[in-house]
Amino acid sequence: MSETSTPRRVRKSPDERRAELAAAARDLALREGLDALTLRAVAAEAGVAPGLVAHYAPGMDELVAATFGDVVAGELAEVVALLQRVDPAAERIGILLSTMLDGSRADVTLVWVQAWAIGTRNDALAARVRVEMDDWQAAIAAEVQRGMDAGAFARGDAAAIAWHLVAMIDGLSAHTLVGWRGAPDLLSLTARAVAGLLGVDAAALGG
C-alpha cells in the first residue's frame, strides 16, 4: 500500500500577506487599469478568498490609493536612476523626455489618468495623487536647477519650468491612450518647447 501525503500549507506572516496582496493589486492595475481594482478582482489575482483581502486592506479606497502610489513612485525611481547614468544636464532632460514620451509606458499613463478621475470621489486617492505629483515636480525641478547651477540652462524659476514639463508630459501621454497623434513627432515638438524654457538648442535635448 502506498502512502500519499498532502503538502503542509505554510502560513504566511501578516507582512508577507500584505506584500503579496499589494503585488497582486499592482499587477492588476498595470494590466487592466486602476478601475479594475475591486475586492474580488484583487483576491482572484492573488489566488485568495475575498475575505482575506478585506482582512488586510483597511478599505478599497485606501488600497486603490496605495496601489497608485506604488506604481507611480516606482516609475519615478526608475526614471531618476536612468538620468543619473549621465552627467550633462541637457542630456538628462533629453532622456527624461524620450523615456516618458516613447509610448512604452501606456500602462502607467492609464493608471495616472484614471487616478485623476477616480480621485474626484476617493479622498485617499486624491491625497496620494497630490503627493506623487509634487514628487515628480520636485524631481524635475531638481534636474532643471542642477542645469542652471552648472551654467547649462538659462537662469529662471526651476519649479515653474518643472510644472511646465509635467503638464506637457502628462497631457501628451494621455492623448496617446486613445490613439490620437495629431502632432507628427511628440518628442521633437516637446523638446523644442522645453529648449525654449531652458534657453538651450533643441538638438541638445535630442529634439
Z-matrix of the N, CA and C atoms (Angstrom, degrees):
N
C 1 1.470
C 2 1.526 1 108.74
N 3 1.302 2 115.68 1 129.19
C 4 1.464 3 119.06 2 179.75
C 5 1.511 4 109.41 3 -91.93
N 6 1.290 5 113.63 4 147.48
C 7 1.458 6 119.40 5 179.45
C 8 1.524 7 109.80 6 -104.63
N 9 1.287 8 115.58 7 138.17
C 10 1.453 9 120.41 8 175.57
C 11 1.520 10 108.48 9 -116.40
N 12 1.291 11 114.95 10 149.42
C 13 1.456 12 118.43 11 179.55
C 14 1.516 13 109.30 12 -133.19
N 15 1.284 14 114.61 13 145.34
C 16 1.460 15 120.32 14 177.59
C 17 1.516 16 108.88 15 -94.17
N 18 1.340 17 117.30 16 125.91
C 19 1.462 18 119.24 17 -179.95
C 20 1.525 19 111.10 18 -56.08
N 21 1.302 20 115.41 19 135.04
C 22 1.460 21 119.88 20 179.64
C 23 1.525 22 109.56 21 -69.26
N 24 1.302 23 116.03 22 131.14
C 25 1.457 24 120.68 23 177.37
C 26 1.522 25 109.34 24 -74.30
N 27 1.301 26 115.71 25 127.80
C 28 1.454 27 120.70 26 -180.00
C 29 1.527 28 108.92 27 -84.56
N 30 1.299 29 115.44 28 123.73
C 31 1.456 30 119.87 29 -179.90
C 32 1.530 31 108.98 30 -78.78
N 33 1.330 32 116.45 31 124.34
C 34 1.457 33 120.31 32 -178.52
C 35 1.521 34 110.80 33 -85.78
N 36 1.321 35 114.37 34 147.33
C 37 1.463 36 119.19 35 177.15
C 38 1.526 37 109.40 36 -70.78
N 39 1.327 38 117.14 37 160.59
C 40 1.470 39 119.57 38 177.65
C 41 1.529 40 112.83 39 -55.63
N 42 1.328 41 117.21 40 -40.22
C 43 1.464 42 119.86 41 179.96
C 44 1.527 43 111.11 42 -66.17
N 45 1.326 44 116.78 43 -40.27
C 46 1.465 45 120.36 44 177.92
C 47 1.516 46 110.82 45 -64.44
N 48 1.320 47 116.28 46 -40.85
C 49 1.463 48 120.15 47 -179.13
C 50 1.534 49 110.58 48 -67.76
N 51 1.316 50 117.17 49 -41.23
C 52 1.467 51 119.75 50 177.98
C 53 1.526 52 110.60 51 -62.75
N 54 1.324 53 116.46 52 -41.56
C 55 1.466 54 120.36 53 179.27
C 56 1.523 55 110.40 54 -64.54
N 57 1.311 56 116.75 55 -38.51
C 58 1.462 57 121.34 56 179.04
C 59 1.527 58 110.59 57 -64.28
N 60 1.305 59 116.98 58 -44.69
C 61 1.460 60 120.93 59 -179.36
C 62 1.523 61 111.23 60 -69.34
N 63 1.337 62 116.56 61 -37.05
C 64 1.468 63 119.87 62 177.60
C 65 1.523 64 110.58 63 -64.04
N 66 1.332 65 116.70 64 -41.13
C 67 1.459 66 120.56 65 178.98
C 68 1.525 67 110.83 66 -65.52
N 69 1.323 68 116.57 67 -39.53
C 70 1.463 69 120.58 68 178.89
C 71 1.524 70 110.50 69 -64.36
N 72 1.321 71 116.43 70 -43.23
C 73 1.472 72 120.62 71 179.17
C 74 1.525 73 110.50 72 -64.24
N 75 1.322 74 116.50 73 -40.51
C 76 1.463 75 120.09 74 179.90
C 77 1.527 76 110.80 75 -64.47
N 78 1.323 77 116.91 76 -46.41
C 79 1.462 78 120.81 77 179.95
C 80 1.525 79 110.96 78 -60.64
N 81 1.316 80 115.58 79 -41.86
C 82 1.460 81 120.46 80 -179.40
C 83 1.530 82 110.91 81 -65.57
N 84 1.332 83 116.63 82 -43.03
C 85 1.464 84 120.56 83 -179.69
C 86 1.524 85 111.20 84 -63.80
N 87 1.317 86 117.36 85 -40.75
C 88 1.460 87 120.55 86 -179.63
C 89 1.525 88 111.69 87 -70.09
N 90 1.299 89 116.74 88 -30.56
C 91 1.466 90 120.11 89 -178.24
C 92 1.520 91 112.91 90 -84.97
N 93 1.343 92 116.87 91 -38.47
C 94 1.461 93 120.03 92 -172.00
C 95 1.527 94 114.36 93 -123.48
N 96 1.317 95 116.93 94 -6.81
C 97 1.451 96 119.51 95 179.85
C 98 1.512 97 112.69 96 104.00
N 99 1.323 98 115.55 97 160.13
C 100 1.457 99 121.09 98 -177.08
C 101 1.525 100 112.26 99 -65.50
N 102 1.328 101 116.22 100 -30.23
C 103 1.465 102 118.78 101 -178.64
C 104 1.526 103 112.70 102 -74.44
N 105 1.316 104 117.35 103 -4.80
C 106 1.474 105 120.70 104 176.89
C 107 1.525 106 111.74 105 -83.41
N 108 1.318 107 117.09 106 -7.56
C 109 1.459 108 120.72 107 -176.67
C 110 1.525 109 111.03 108 -79.03
N 111 1.304 110 115.03 109 98.89
C 112 1.457 111 122.19 110 172.61
C 113 1.521 112 107.50 111 -122.71
N 114 1.303 113 116.18 112 166.04
C 115 1.463 114 120.77 113 -179.91
C 116 1.525 115 110.71 114 -56.71
N 117 1.313 116 116.51 115 -48.31
C 118 1.459 117 120.92 116 -177.51
C 119 1.525 118 111.89 117 -69.16
N 120 1.341 119 116.57 118 -37.97
C 121 1.461 120 119.51 119 -178.04
C 122 1.523 121 111.25 120 -67.40
N 123 1.321 122 116.92 121 -42.25
C 124 1.468 123 120.00 122 178.57
C 125 1.522 124 110.15 123 -66.25
N 126 1.322 125 116.46 124 -39.67
C 127 1.459 126 120.11 125 178.33
C 128 1.526 127 110.69 126 -62.06
N 129 1.327 128 116.65 127 -44.62
C 130 1.468 129 120.64 128 179.65
C 131 1.517 130 110.62 129 -63.84
N 132 1.316 131 117.39 130 -39.91
C 133 1.466 132 121.71 131 179.27
C 134 1.528 133 110.96 132 -62.63
N 135 1.337 134 115.95 133 -38.63
C 136 1.463 135 120.75 134 -178.56
C 137 1.521 136 112.54 135 -85.93
N 138 1.347 137 116.45 136 -12.13
C 139 1.461 138 119.74 137 -178.65
C 140 1.515 139 113.24 138 73.07
N 141 1.332 140 115.91 139 35.32
C 142 1.458 141 120.76 140 179.82
C 143 1.527 142 109.11 141 -129.59
N 144 1.319 143 116.13 142 173.70
C 145 1.461 144 121.09 143 177.88
C 146 1.528 145 110.16 144 -76.97
N 147 1.336 146 117.73 145 146.31
C 148 1.471 147 119.98 146 178.28
C 149 1.528 148 113.15 147 -54.61
N 150 1.329 149 115.73 148 -33.24
C 151 1.455 150 119.02 149 -179.74
C 152 1.521 151 113.06 150 -61.73
N 153 1.332 152 115.98 151 -29.82
C 154 1.456 153 119.74 152 179.34
C 155 1.530 154 110.65 153 -70.13
N 156 1.325 155 116.02 154 -39.02
C 157 1.467 156 119.64 155 176.66
C 158 1.526 157 109.13 156 -63.72
N 159 1.321 158 116.31 157 -44.56
C 160 1.462 159 120.45 158 -179.86
C 161 1.525 160 111.03 159 -62.17
N 162 1.324 161 116.35 160 -32.36
C 163 1.473 162 120.66 161 -179.31
C 164 1.526 163 111.16 162 -68.40
N 165 1.315 164 116.67 163 -39.82
C 166 1.462 165 120.57 164 -174.47
C 167 1.527 166 114.18 165 -94.33
N 168 1.315 167 118.07 166 -21.99
C 169 1.467 168 120.75 167 179.66
C 170 1.523 169 108.94 168 -95.83
N 171 1.332 170 118.68 169 128.91
C 172 1.470 171 120.03 170 -179.79
C 173 1.525 172 112.73 171 -63.68
N 174 1.317 173 117.14 172 -21.21
C 175 1.461 174 123.22 173 179.57
C 176 1.511 175 108.20 174 171.06
N 177 1.318 176 117.43 175 158.16
C 178 1.458 177 119.44 176 -177.02
C 179 1.524 178 111.68 177 -67.89
N 180 1.321 179 118.39 178 -34.48
C 181 1.460 180 119.41 179 177.81
C 182 1.526 181 110.34 180 -59.64
N 183 1.325 182 115.25 181 -43.58
C 184 1.460 183 119.91 182 -179.88
C 185 1.522 184 111.36 183 -68.70
N 186 1.337 185 117.35 184 -36.93
C 187 1.465 186 120.52 185 178.62
C 188 1.527 187 110.59 186 -66.42
N 189 1.318 188 116.80 187 -41.18
C 190 1.468 189 120.56 188 177.38
C 191 1.527 190 109.87 189 -62.32
N 192 1.329 191 116.87 190 -44.00
C 193 1.457 192 120.90 191 -179.92
C 194 1.526 193 111.25 192 -63.14
N 195 1.319 194 116.27 193 -44.01
C 196 1.464 195 120.31 194 -179.84
C 197 1.519 196 111.28 195 -65.63
N 198 1.321 197 116.29 196 -38.25
C 199 1.464 198 120.22 197 179.46
C 200 1.521 199 110.59 198 -66.53
N 201 1.313 200 116.53 199 -43.91
C 202 1.466 201 120.47 200 175.66
C 203 1.525 202 110.37 201 -55.99
N 204 1.324 203 116.29 202 -49.03
C 205 1.453 204 120.41 203 -179.13
C 206 1.510 205 112.21 204 -60.90
N 207 1.320 206 116.97 205 -40.20
C 208 1.455 207 121.67 206 178.80
C 209 1.523 208 110.74 207 -60.78
N 210 1.318 209 116.51 208 -44.58
C 211 1.468 210 121.46 209 -177.55
C 212 1.521 211 111.21 210 -66.26
N 213 1.324 212 117.21 211 -52.13
C 214 1.465 213 119.02 212 -171.56
C 215 1.526 214 112.79 213 -78.99
N 216 1.326 215 117.57 214 -30.83
C 217 1.462 216 118.99 215 175.37
C 218 1.527 217 109.83 216 -67.78
N 219 1.329 218 115.91 217 -35.90
C 220 1.453 219 119.42 218 176.39
C 221 1.517 220 111.88 219 -63.35
N 222 1.332 221 116.08 220 -39.96
C 223 1.461 222 119.77 221 178.01
C 224 1.523 223 110.82 222 -64.73
N 225 1.319 224 117.31 223 -42.78
C 226 1.462 225 120.24 224 -180.00
C 227 1.523 226 110.61 225 -61.62
N 228 1.315 227 117.30 226 -44.29
C 229 1.458 228 120.62 227 179.26
C 230 1.529 229 110.98 228 -60.90
N 231 1.317 230 115.72 229 -39.46
C 232 1.464 231 120.48 230 178.75
C 233 1.525 232 111.11 231 -64.77
N 234 1.327 233 117.10 232 -44.97
C 235 1.458 234 120.99 233 -178.66
C 236 1.527 235 110.92 234 -66.26
N 237 1.316 236 117.34 235 -43.57
C 238 1.462 237 120.80 236 178.65
C 239 1.525 238 110.59 237 -59.81
N 240 1.319 239 116.71 238 -40.36
C 241 1.466 240 120.32 239 177.95
C 242 1.524 241 111.21 240 -62.97
N 243 1.325 242 117.29 241 -37.73
C 244 1.464 243 121.00 242 177.41
C 245 1.528 244 111.16 243 -63.98
N 246 1.320 245 116.88 244 -43.07
C 247 1.456 246 120.91 245 -178.61
C 248 1.523 247 111.23 246 -64.17
N 249 1.299 248 116.43 247 -35.54
C 250 1.462 249 120.20 248 -175.30
C 251 1.525 250 113.27 249 -73.90
N 252 1.318 251 117.10 250 -4.41
C 253 1.463 252 119.91 251 178.17
C 254 1.524 253 112.45 252 -77.86
N 255 1.324 254 116.50 253 -16.36
C 256 1.471 255 120.38 254 179.30
C 257 1.520 256 108.85 255 -124.67
N 258 1.339 257 116.21 256 164.19
C 259 1.459 258 119.78 257 -176.55
C 260 1.526 259 114.83 258 -105.51
N 261 1.353 260 119.58 259 -43.78
C 262 1.470 261 118.83 260 -176.28
C 263 1.522 262 112.19 261 -57.13
N 264 1.340 263 115.03 262 131.46
C 265 1.470 264 120.10 263 -175.50
C 266 1.520 265 112.57 264 -60.99
N 267 1.338 266 117.60 265 -43.28
C 268 1.465 267 120.53 266 -179.02
C 269 1.519 268 111.07 267 -65.41
N 270 1.319 269 116.28 268 -38.56
C 271 1.463 270 119.52 269 178.90
C 272 1.518 271 110.74 270 -64.26
N 273 1.309 272 116.84 271 -36.98
C 274 1.468 273 120.55 272 178.91
C 275 1.527 274 110.85 273 -64.96
N 276 1.326 275 117.48 274 -43.21
C 277 1.462 276 119.74 275 177.10
C 278 1.525 277 109.92 276 -65.12
N 279 1.319 278 116.95 277 -37.82
C 280 1.459 279 119.97 278 176.92
C 281 1.513 280 112.00 279 -61.47
N 282 1.326 281 116.51 280 -41.45
C 283 1.472 282 120.58 281 177.50
C 284 1.521 283 110.06 282 -64.01
N 285 1.321 284 116.74 283 -40.18
C 286 1.465 285 120.36 284 177.34
C 287 1.523 286 110.57 285 -56.96
N 288 1.327 287 116.28 286 -49.90
C 289 1.459 288 120.32 287 -177.29
C 290 1.520 289 111.80 288 -65.00
N 291 1.324 290 117.10 289 -46.28
C 292 1.463 291 119.58 290 -177.75
C 293 1.519 292 111.46 291 -66.43
N 294 1.314 293 116.59 292 -36.38
C 295 1.470 294 120.42 293 179.77
C 296 1.522 295 111.24 294 -66.86
N 297 1.327 296 116.07 295 -41.73
C 298 1.455 297 119.65 296 -175.27
C 299 1.529 298 113.13 297 -81.94
N 300 1.334 299 117.23 298 -19.97
C 301 1.466 300 119.51 299 -175.09
C 302 1.524 301 113.62 300 -114.75
N 303 1.327 302 117.77 301 14.49
C 304 1.469 303 119.18 302 -177.66
C 305 1.526 304 113.52 303 -84.82
N 306 1.332 305 116.94 304 0.17
C 307 1.458 306 120.90 305 176.25
C 308 1.513 307 115.16 306 83.94
N 309 1.322 308 117.30 307 3.25
C 310 1.468 309 120.07 308 -176.62
C 311 1.522 310 113.47 309 -90.76
N 312 1.322 311 117.05 310 -2.44
C 313 1.463 312 120.16 311 -174.83
C 314 1.528 313 112.54 312 -116.44
N 315 1.302 314 116.07 313 34.62
C 316 1.468 315 119.74 314 -178.78
C 317 1.525 316 111.35 315 -61.62
N 318 1.334 317 117.21 316 -32.93
C 319 1.465 318 119.44 317 -179.35
C 320 1.526 319 111.07 318 -63.98
N 321 1.327 320 116.93 319 -43.78
C 322 1.468 321 119.66 320 179.21
C 323 1.525 322 110.65 321 -72.24
N 324 1.323 323 117.05 322 -36.31
C 325 1.466 324 120.15 323 177.42
C 326 1.526 325 110.72 324 -59.42
N 327 1.333 326 116.66 325 -42.68
C 328 1.465 327 119.85 326 178.52
C 329 1.518 328 110.91 327 -62.03
N 330 1.315 329 117.24 328 -39.68
C 331 1.462 330 120.99 329 177.42
C 332 1.529 331 110.30 330 -60.95
N 333 1.332 332 116.84 331 -43.38
C 334 1.461 333 120.72 332 177.71
C 335 1.534 334 111.07 333 -61.91
N 336 1.331 335 116.75 334 -51.30
C 337 1.456 336 120.68 335 -175.95
C 338 1.529 337 110.88 336 -60.81
N 339 1.311 338 116.56 337 -43.35
C 340 1.457 339 119.12 338 179.32
C 341 1.525 340 111.24 339 -68.12
N 342 1.328 341 116.86 340 -32.75
C 343 1.468 342 119.55 341 178.92
C 344 1.519 343 111.10 342 -64.11
N 345 1.327 344 117.01 343 -40.04
C 346 1.466 345 119.19 344 178.22
C 347 1.531 346 110.62 345 -62.65
N 348 1.323 347 116.83 346 -38.00
C 349 1.469 348 120.04 347 -179.70
C 350 1.531 349 111.36 348 -75.61
N 351 1.332 350 116.73 349 -50.61
C 352 1.462 351 120.25 350 -177.42
C 353 1.524 352 110.83 351 -66.10
N 354 1.335 353 116.33 352 -29.25
C 355 1.454 354 120.14 353 -179.69
C 356 1.513 355 113.97 354 -63.28
N 357 1.338 356 117.22 355 -17.09
C 358 1.468 357 119.66 356 177.70
C 359 1.529 358 111.62 357 -69.80
N 360 1.327 359 116.66 358 -16.29
C 361 1.468 360 119.70 359 178.94
C 362 1.529 361 112.41 360 -128.16
N 363 1.322 362 116.67 361 9.54
C 364 1.462 363 122.11 362 179.01
C 365 1.519 364 106.92 363 -132.44
N 366 1.329 365 116.07 364 100.13
C 367 1.465 366 120.54 365 -174.50
C 368 1.526 367 112.61 366 -63.00
N 369 1.327 368 116.26 367 -37.20
C 370 1.467 369 119.73 368 179.98
C 371 1.529 370 110.25 369 -63.93
N 372 1.317 371 116.03 370 -41.40
C 373 1.459 372 120.38 371 179.04
C 374 1.528 373 110.57 372 -68.31
N 375 1.327 374 117.68 373 -42.92
C 376 1.461 375 120.82 374 179.45
C 377 1.527 376 110.83 375 -57.95
N 378 1.324 377 116.14 376 -42.11
C 379 1.459 378 120.09 377 179.56
C 380 1.522 379 110.85 378 -64.46
N 381 1.328 380 116.46 379 -40.27
C 382 1.463 381 119.33 380 179.91
C 383 1.531 382 111.52 381 -70.25
N 384 1.326 383 116.98 382 -35.37
C 385 1.471 384 120.61 383 176.67
C 386 1.521 385 109.59 384 -60.83
N 387 1.323 386 116.95 385 -43.93
C 388 1.466 387 119.80 386 -179.96
C 389 1.533 388 111.20 387 -62.17
N 390 1.309 389 116.30 388 -41.42
C 391 1.470 390 120.40 389 179.10
C 392 1.523 391 110.79 390 -62.46
N 393 1.327 392 116.38 391 -46.72
C 394 1.465 393 119.75 392 -177.06
C 395 1.526 394 111.50 393 -69.00
N 396 1.323 395 117.81 394 -36.66
C 397 1.459 396 119.87 395 176.13
C 398 1.525 397 110.54 396 -63.87
N 399 1.336 398 116.14 397 -40.69
C 400 1.463 399 119.95 398 176.70
C 401 1.527 400 111.00 399 -61.53
N 402 1.335 401 116.26 400 -40.82
C 403 1.464 402 119.98 401 -179.47
C 404 1.527 403 111.49 402 -64.84
N 405 1.333 404 116.75 403 -41.60
C 406 1.462 405 120.41 404 177.62
C 407 1.528 406 110.57 405 -63.99
N 408 1.339 407 116.08 406 -45.66
C 409 1.462 408 119.20 407 -179.76
C 410 1.520 409 110.63 408 -62.57
N 411 1.312 410 117.46 409 -40.34
C 412 1.461 411 120.78 410 -179.31
C 413 1.526 412 111.34 411 -65.70
N 414 1.327 413 116.64 412 -40.03
C 415 1.468 414 120.53 413 179.78
C 416 1.530 415 111.03 414 -64.80
N 417 1.331 416 116.38 415 -42.34
C 418 1.463 417 120.07 416 179.88
C 419 1.531 418 110.13 417 -70.71
N 420 1.329 419 116.37 418 -39.15
C 421 1.469 420 119.68 419 177.81
C 422 1.519 421 110.51 420 -60.79
N 423 1.321 422 117.04 421 -37.60
C 424 1.464 423 120.56 422 178.82
C 425 1.518 424 110.96 423 -64.26
N 426 1.335 425 116.64 424 -38.14
C 427 1.464 426 120.36 425 177.47
C 428 1.529 427 111.16 426 -66.41
N 429 1.318 428 116.24 427 -42.36
C 430 1.459 429 120.74 428 179.39
C 431 1.531 430 110.15 429 -65.13
N 432 1.327 431 116.07 430 -45.12
C 433 1.467 432 120.07 431 179.82
C 434 1.531 433 110.63 432 -63.12
N 435 1.307 434 115.93 433 -37.68
C 436 1.468 435 120.23 434 177.62
C 437 1.527 436 110.24 435 -58.87
N 438 1.329 437 116.42 436 -43.56
C 439 1.456 438 120.60 437 178.65
C 440 1.513 439 112.32 438 -66.50
N 441 1.331 440 116.89 439 -38.48
C 442 1.470 441 120.27 440 177.70
C 443 1.514 442 110.62 441 -64.71
N 444 1.322 443 116.23 442 -43.75
C 445 1.463 444 119.96 443 -178.44
C 446 1.525 445 111.57 444 -64.63
N 447 1.330 446 115.87 445 -30.01
C 448 1.461 447 120.20 446 180.00
C 449 1.528 448 112.11 447 -84.53
N 450 1.322 449 116.86 448 -5.45
C 451 1.450 450 120.61 449 -178.76
C 452 1.515 451 113.68 450 81.69
N 453 1.341 452 116.36 451 9.58
C 454 1.466 453 120.37 452 -179.30
C 455 1.523 454 111.76 453 -82.64
N 456 1.335 455 117.54 454 -27.51
C 457 1.460 456 122.67 455 -179.92
C 458 1.523 457 109.61 456 -117.60
N 459 1.319 458 115.77 457 153.42
C 460 1.454 459 120.32 458 175.05
C 461 1.530 460 109.59 459 -65.19
N 462 1.306 461 116.45 460 147.14
C 463 1.459 462 120.49 461 178.45
C 464 1.525 463 110.55 462 -65.32
N 465 1.318 464 115.61 463 142.76
C 466 1.453 465 120.10 464 179.53
C 467 1.511 466 110.14 465 -178.38
N 468 1.310 467 116.15 466 -165.37
C 469 1.467 468 122.65 467 -179.94
C 470 1.525 469 108.39 468 -89.85
N 471 1.320 470 117.02 469 98.84
C 472 1.461 471 121.51 470 -175.96
C 473 1.525 472 111.88 471 -60.91
N 474 1.327 473 116.88 472 -38.21
C 475 1.471 474 120.20 473 -179.27
C 476 1.523 475 111.15 474 -64.80
N 477 1.335 476 116.12 475 -43.07
C 478 1.467 477 120.03 476 -179.67
C 479 1.528 478 110.89 477 -67.27
N 480 1.321 479 116.76 478 -41.07
C 481 1.465 480 119.95 479 177.78
C 482 1.526 481 110.20 480 -62.42
N 483 1.321 482 116.10 481 -38.97
C 484 1.468 483 119.75 482 178.71
C 485 1.522 484 111.02 483 -61.49
N 486 1.333 485 116.92 484 -39.28
C 487 1.463 486 119.43 485 177.58
C 488 1.523 487 110.83 486 -64.84
N 489 1.321 488 117.62 487 -35.87
C 490 1.464 489 121.07 488 175.16
C 491 1.521 490 110.09 489 -59.44
N 492 1.335 491 116.08 490 -46.40
C 493 1.470 492 120.34 491 -178.51
C 494 1.524 493 111.02 492 -64.49
N 495 1.334 494 115.88 493 -43.11
C 496 1.467 495 119.85 494 178.73
C 497 1.524 496 110.32 495 -58.75
N 498 1.323 497 116.67 496 -45.30
C 499 1.464 498 120.83 497 -178.17
C 500 1.522 499 111.50 498 -64.29
N 501 1.327 500 117.16 499 -42.51
C 502 1.465 501 120.14 500 179.52
C 503 1.521 502 111.58 501 -65.44
N 504 1.311 503 116.06 502 -46.50
C 505 1.471 504 120.02 503 -178.76
C 506 1.523 505 110.57 504 -63.26
N 507 1.328 506 116.30 505 -46.63
C 508 1.471 507 119.99 506 -178.81
C 509 1.526 508 111.38 507 -63.48
N 510 1.328 509 116.36 508 -46.71
C 511 1.457 510 119.67 509 -177.34
C 512 1.511 511 113.01 510 -63.85
N 513 1.316 512 116.91 511 -48.00
C 514 1.468 513 120.15 512 -178.86
C 515 1.520 514 111.51 513 -67.11
N 516 1.321 515 116.93 514 -37.72
C 517 1.464 516 120.07 515 178.38
C 518 1.529 517 110.32 516 -64.05
N 519 1.334 518 116.81 517 -41.43
C 520 1.465 519 120.59 518 179.16
C 521 1.521 520 111.21 519 -62.92
N 522 1.333 521 117.19 520 -38.58
C 523 1.462 522 120.85 521 -179.91
C 524 1.531 523 111.57 522 -59.98
N 525 1.314 524 116.39 523 -36.32
C 526 1.461 525 119.22 524 -175.99
C 527 1.529 526 112.67 525 -70.03
N 528 1.326 527 117.35 526 -17.84
C 529 1.471 528 119.68 527 -178.07
C 530 1.527 529 111.84 528 -63.54
N 531 1.317 530 116.35 529 -28.66
C 532 1.467 531 119.38 530 -179.45
C 533 1.528 532 111.11 531 -105.31
N 534 1.327 533 115.22 532 14.74
C 535 1.456 534 119.14 533 175.68
C 536 1.508 535 114.42 534 75.68
N 537 1.348 536 116.91 535 16.17
C 538 1.465 537 118.93 536 -179.65
C 539 1.518 538 109.29 537 -85.70
N 540 1.297 539 116.45 538 116.02
C 541 1.462 540 121.31 539 -179.48
C 542 1.528 541 109.60 540 -129.39
N 543 1.333 542 114.69 541 59.15
C 544 1.452 543 119.21 542 179.38
C 545 1.511 544 112.17 543 -63.60
N 546 1.342 545 116.44 544 -32.11
C 547 1.461 546 120.34 545 178.09
C 548 1.523 547 108.89 546 -81.88
N 549 1.327 548 118.72 547 134.71
C 550 1.457 549 121.20 548 -176.60
C 551 1.519 550 113.98 549 -67.99
N 552 1.329 551 117.66 550 -32.74
C 553 1.458 552 120.86 551 -177.52
C 554 1.523 553 107.98 552 -149.08
N 555 1.333 554 116.23 553 96.05
C 556 1.454 555 120.68 554 -174.68
C 557 1.521 556 112.05 555 -59.85
N 558 1.325 557 116.87 556 -43.14
C 559 1.458 558 119.79 557 -177.07
C 560 1.524 559 111.20 558 -65.47
N 561 1.329 560 116.79 559 -44.46
C 562 1.458 561 120.27 560 -178.35
C 563 1.524 562 111.32 561 -63.68
N 564 1.332 563 116.26 562 -45.06
C 565 1.459 564 119.76 563 -179.22
C 566 1.529 565 111.48 564 -65.73
N 567 1.330 566 115.69 565 -40.31
C 568 1.460 567 119.34 566 179.70
C 569 1.517 568 110.46 567 -67.65
N 570 1.316 569 116.99 568 -41.84
C 571 1.466 570 120.40 569 179.84
C 572 1.528 571 110.68 570 -60.23
N 573 1.328 572 116.68 571 -39.46
C 574 1.459 573 119.12 572 179.21
C 575 1.526 574 111.51 573 -65.52
N 576 1.318 575 116.32 574 -40.42
C 577 1.467 576 119.87 575 178.71
C 578 1.527 577 110.95 576 -66.48
N 579 1.318 578 116.45 577 -43.68
C 580 1.462 579 121.16 578 -179.89
C 581 1.518 580 110.67 579 -66.80
N 582 1.336 581 116.42 580 -38.15
C 583 1.466 582 119.99 581 177.98
C 584 1.521 583 110.80 582 -58.80
N 585 1.323 584 116.82 583 -38.39
C 586 1.459 585 120.54 584 177.92
C 587 1.521 586 111.78 585 -64.08
N 588 1.332 587 116.32 586 -38.49
C 589 1.452 588 120.33 587 179.29
C 590 1.530 589 111.63 588 -68.25
N 591 1.319 590 116.16 589 -33.40
C 592 1.459 591 121.19 590 -175.17
C 593 1.527 592 113.03 591 -93.56
N 594 1.335 593 116.51 592 -13.26
C 595 1.450 594 119.68 593 -178.93
C 596 1.515 595 113.46 594 73.55
N 597 1.344 596 116.32 595 38.10
C 598 1.459 597 120.75 596 179.46
C 599 1.537 598 109.16 597 -128.86
N 600 1.313 599 115.56 598 168.96
C 601 1.457 600 120.62 599 175.10
C 602 1.523 601 108.36 600 -75.90
N 603 1.333 602 117.08 601 136.61
C 604 1.467 603 120.75 602 -179.13
C 605 1.511 604 111.54 603 -58.55
N 606 1.329 605 117.60 604 -28.70
C 607 1.462 606 120.42 605 -179.86
C 608 1.523 607 111.27 606 -61.46
N 609 1.316 608 117.02 607 -28.87
C 610 1.461 609 120.49 608 -179.98
C 611 1.522 610 112.15 609 -68.15
N 612 1.344 611 114.90 610 -21.94
C 613 1.468 612 120.65 611 178.90
C 614 1.523 613 112.16 612 -97.54
N 615 1.324 614 115.34 613 -0.51
C 616 1.460 615 118.60 614 -178.14
C 617 1.503 616 112.46 615 90.16
N 618 1.327 617 118.68 616 9.74
C 619 1.454 618 121.31 617 -178.68
C 620 1.509 619 112.91 618 -100.46
